[in-house]
């Protein structure tokens, strides 16, 4: 059994990420316009190597876009980052740190490792980690590690100075606090109902909405109203922890009919849609 850790293969440079997310935000469901906007960020480069070979795979592996061909658009996490970025670059980085730390926790756990060992030479750290990371060759594995370190550094989770690397403890603590769901249950329910009401408005009968669209709506509402970060993973944790049948409401889920992305997992079942029936008159 292969116990090596996985890392996303990231070809697009981290310092282009915000500009790329703005391109995707401006051109949902329009691959041609998205491609042209992306290529303007890479003058002189060809479409195959930049758009298809580098940008789209990177955004997809970071979980920041969903869809294929003409259906490409930002994911809930991608929209959250752009929403925060619209307030300020520092807020965009705050949201990005949350997304990247969740990925790091699920894959390489570089932040935890650097917190444990403290300051370390970059090359020494990479040499220590290369045997623990899955990759087709040592060279390619080192590239994956180097790219992931670059993203963590760009977001501010770690710092590289004088060829040494260490965590930015204050930013890491803030990010962990942003990812803590323990104080979010009450207002999450309010934003869930508000987001569902917006998306279901005008639908007759049992109104069903796409869970990924609801994740996005809740993330935007919570950030704009409370400056609260609710990532996709936090949304799913909070939704799973709710009572789904109460005197106030009944929540039901619809199964996916095909290989859709970003499905909601509950009790080992995969769901694509959600319906909420209120026993009191919550919807107008």
FENWO-V213694 format. One record per run of one state. SS is the DSSP state (a for helix, b for strand, c for the rest). FROM is the first residue (numbers start at 0). TO is the last residue. If there is no record, write none. Layout:
BEGIN
[[SS;FROM;TO] [SS;FROM;TO]]
END
This chain:
BEGIN
[[c;0;3] [b;4;4] [c;5;12] [a;13;25] [c;26;29] [a;30;38] [c;39;45] [a;46;60] [c;61;63] [b;64;65] [c;66;67] [a;68;70] [c;71;71] [b;72;73] [c;74;74] [a;75;86] [c;87;87] [a;88;105] [c;106;108] [a;109;116] [c;117;118] [b;119;120] [a;121;131] [b;132;132] [c;133;136] [a;137;154] [c;155;156] [b;157;160] [c;161;162] [b;163;166] [c;167;167] [a;168;178] [c;179;183] [a;184;199] [c;200;206] [b;207;209] [a;210;225] [c;226;230] [a;231;240] [c;241;243] [b;244;244] [c;245;247] [b;248;254] [c;255;262] [b;263;265] [c;266;267] [b;268;277] [c;278;283]]
END
